[in-house]
Amino acid sequence: MKYGKLAFLLVTLVAISLNTAWAPPVGGPMQLGLLKYRGGGDWYANPTSLRNLARFCNSQLNTNFDDSEYGVVDVGSAELFNYPFVHMTGHGNVVFSDAEADNLRNYLLGGGFLHIDDNYGMDVFVRTAMKKVFPELDFIELPFQHPIYHQRFDFKNGLPKIHEHDGVPAMGLGLIWEGRLVCFYSVECDLGDGWEDPAVHKDPEELRQLALRMGANIIQFAFEQ
């Protein structure tokens, strides 16, 4: 599995030249990143999910993720460029300053990947915040034929529905820049809840497995597109 596109590595070299942190261990495990944002939303929701996803990917995709810890990174920090894959979740408000929006845009244009998972209640705020990052782009619903649903695991009907909430179908949305999916947004789905420890939400094991498999697909697609 690769870090990402050459452009991402070039942006990373710029970060190094500016004496910013560069921490991926050579030959060691890579950490998944959790995006920390302002506005009052609980960016820290689902504290066990990324560790479980890393563990699942290591067993199913032969990745080498650190499954004991994940990185927490501020949206405006240069350390964002240390994480080829960043996850964002929560239930409430999301606010990006101009500088934070520019930093996230540069990260995504440089080859980074953002997965946003609406943990219920953040949709309207996410759309406003991401419009600040990409004013020229709109989220589009990805068809069920999109490769993100057909990686290691096959999801013929798109995203699985992990939690009901409003009872509407789960949607997989994307921001596409010059043919590349830079952000995948799962709505009315709650993948992150499905990745949590079994005792947290007490979901049936078959739902947890669906969530983890879809998470692995997102990881695989992000690194190989």
ABEGO torsion letter per residue (X at the ends): XBAEBAAAAAAAAAAAAAGBBBABBBGBBBBBBBBBBBGGBBAABGAAAAAAAAAAAAAAAGBBBBAABBBBBBAABAAAAABABBBBBEABBBBBBAAAAAAAAAAAAAGBBBBBBBAEGAAAAAAAAAAAABAABBBBBBBAABAAABBABBBAAEBBBABAEAGBBBBBBBBBBGGBBABBBBBGAGAAAAABBAAAAGBBAAAAAAAAAAAAAAAAAAAAX
